[in-house]
Amino acid sequence: MKILRIITVVLLLFVVGSPAASAGYGPMKGLVPIKGTVVGADTFTPGPGEVTGCVYDSVPDGWLTYRFTTKGTGNVSHLGKVDFVLDNCSMLNPQFTEGVIAYGTVTFIAANGDVLVIKHEGTSVATSPTDYKAQYTWEVVGEKGKGRFLGATGEGTSTGLTSLPDEASEITLRGMIAFDASNRSDR
């Protein structure tokens, strides 16, 4: 009986002392793969110097700054069909010799109201005079999540294809995340 009490106390200390429990989040599912593809319409907001809401550590001489936003839909594992918003702060070399440097967030909203937010940074290069391919690394912003993604963790990579004439982008992401599968926004 004494051994059972000791085991119970140790387990309670482990659960209470875990980062998820101390942050007020539910039990995290172990790391699982996440993947998905979303497609949306693009908006470019150019700005001289600083772009509203964007803070750049430094902008190389002659580079242009702008905000790049994409809104659309797609499918992402663990969320199903999603609406999404990508919001990037970007710097462009006007000679196109070094491509675009960008950072920002992507917010995925599931049909039940669960929200997964990732922050990313990366670069894109022209693949033709009107098309760009972006490569990003990302990590989950758990404190901005909702439902089962509140307190989530994880990281991965994404690839974006942007067509300027169509003002459209397709983004594919892959990675690993941990989240509380029991905490749903629709309950």
C-alpha atoms as one frame of an Amber mdcrd trajectory, in Angstrom:
protein
   0.000   0.000   0.000   2.863   2.366   0.830   4.409   1.757  -2.612   1.078
   2.601  -4.270   0.959   5.928  -2.372   4.515   6.777  -3.405   3.751   6.005
  -7.048   0.585   8.132  -6.876   2.491  11.090  -5.350   5.249  10.825  -7.980
   2.701  10.737 -10.794   0.867  13.754  -9.360   4.125  15.689  -9.062   4.971
  14.809 -12.659   1.576  15.958 -13.992   1.420  19.120 -11.859   5.013  20.014
 -12.707   4.675  19.501 -16.448   4.846  22.636 -18.668   1.386  21.959 -20.111
  -0.210  21.652 -16.677   1.570  24.697 -15.259   0.454  26.806 -18.246  -3.167
  25.804 -17.639  -3.441  23.643 -20.746  -4.820  20.136 -20.896  -2.832  16.964
 -21.489  -0.798  17.179 -24.674  -1.021  14.388 -27.194   2.479  13.228 -28.184
   4.103  14.711 -31.262   2.143  13.772 -34.363   2.694  14.642 -38.026   0.797
  17.566 -39.506   0.475  18.317 -43.188  -1.807  20.267 -45.417  -2.312  22.458
 -48.451  -4.161  25.759 -48.620  -4.880  28.107 -51.528  -5.758  31.777 -51.354
  -5.923  35.225 -52.901  -2.963  37.590 -52.365  -2.830  41.245 -51.389   0.328
  43.345 -51.574   0.591  46.547 -49.536   3.794  48.380 -50.475   5.305  50.864
 -48.104   8.203  53.257 -48.141  10.476  52.388 -45.248   8.418  50.848 -42.474
   5.140  49.115 -43.287   2.379  49.523 -40.682   2.577  46.624 -38.236   5.945
  45.391 -39.530   9.177  45.878 -37.626  12.335  45.101 -39.565  15.673  44.636
 -37.811  17.377  46.254 -40.786  16.521  46.880 -44.414  19.415  46.720 -46.900
  19.913  49.923 -48.916  17.592  50.097 -51.909  15.368  47.208 -50.803  11.593
  47.666 -50.803   9.358  46.721 -47.896   5.764  45.562 -48.158   3.067  43.554
 -46.428   1.959  40.355 -48.182  -1.364  38.811 -47.127  -3.091  35.676 -48.398
  -6.590  34.556 -47.387  -8.235  31.334 -48.489  -9.174  27.750 -47.690  -7.690
  24.281 -47.676  -7.262  21.103 -45.679  -4.854  20.515 -42.815  -4.532  17.305
 -40.820  -6.021  17.502 -37.284  -8.138  20.493 -38.403  -9.910  19.258 -41.544
 -11.234  21.955 -43.844  -9.824  25.339 -42.787  -9.981  29.009 -43.540  -6.584
  30.636 -43.245  -4.861  34.009 -43.200  -1.153  34.422 -43.956   0.266  37.802
 -42.955   3.889  38.518 -43.908   6.249  41.442 -43.542   8.563  41.277 -46.561
  11.688  42.870 -48.006  12.383  42.757 -51.735  15.627  43.375 -53.582  14.490
  45.524 -56.542  17.055  43.830 -58.823  15.563  40.420 -57.867  19.077  39.047
 -57.403  18.515  37.935 -53.808  14.785  37.268 -53.769  12.442  38.162 -50.925
  12.997  37.851 -47.182   9.791  37.460 -45.161   8.461  36.669 -41.715   4.967
  36.503 -40.319   2.142  34.278 -39.162  -0.405  31.877 -40.571  -3.689  31.414
 -38.724  -5.717  28.271 -39.493  -9.373  28.229 -38.387 -11.182  24.859 -38.281
 -14.922  24.494 -38.894 -15.528  23.974 -35.148 -13.668  27.185 -34.214 -10.364
  25.614 -33.154  -7.449  27.858 -34.149  -3.833  26.912 -34.875  -1.317  29.751
 -35.278   2.212  29.343 -36.608   4.931  31.937 -37.003   7.369  31.530 -39.839
  10.317  33.069 -41.594  11.973  32.355 -44.877  12.851  33.469 -48.361  11.372
  33.291 -51.812  12.967  33.420 -55.222  11.579  34.090 -58.682  11.031  30.940
 -60.714   9.837  33.025 -63.696   9.210  36.742 -64.245   5.794  36.370 -62.554
   6.092  33.387 -60.187   7.827  32.905 -56.837   8.656  29.886 -54.708   8.998
  30.423 -50.956  10.631  28.200 -48.342   9.782  28.760 -44.671  10.547  27.245
 -41.304   7.776  27.587 -38.740   6.853  26.949 -35.140   3.507  26.825 -33.366
   2.454  29.846 -31.292   0.516  27.907 -28.636  -0.670  30.876 -26.587  -2.571
  32.204 -29.624  -4.295  28.891 -30.325  -7.877  28.069 -29.419  -9.653  24.831
 -28.589  -7.365  21.833 -28.840  -4.507  24.019 -30.118  -4.347  26.276 -27.051
  -0.872  25.603 -25.687   0.113  23.458 -28.675   3.767  23.097 -29.624   5.540
  22.024 -32.777   7.582  23.000 -35.777   8.057  22.271 -39.435   8.559  23.653
 -42.907   6.315  25.038 -45.599   6.572  25.807 -49.290   4.621  28.532 -51.023
   4.017  29.077 -54.726   2.850  32.561 -55.709   1.618  33.635 -59.134   1.627
  37.418 -59.521  -0.679  37.561 -62.557  -3.273  35.436 -60.733  -2.636  37.115
 -57.353  -2.893  33.647 -55.806  -0.741  31.425 -53.635  -0.651  27.758 -52.731
   1.023  26.817 -49.459   1.965  23.299 -48.369   3.106  22.617 -44.812   4.635
  19.628 -43.058   5.838  19.183 -39.520   5.185  17.751 -36.084   2.832  19.140
 -33.422   1.587  18.269 -29.926  -1.856  19.426 -28.801  -4.704  18.675 -26.376
  -7.085  16.581 -28.492  -9.773  16.668 -25.787 -10.155  20.469 -25.703 -12.501
  21.370 -28.555 -13.988  24.778 -29.315 -17.299  23.241 -30.367 -18.066  21.771
 -26.922
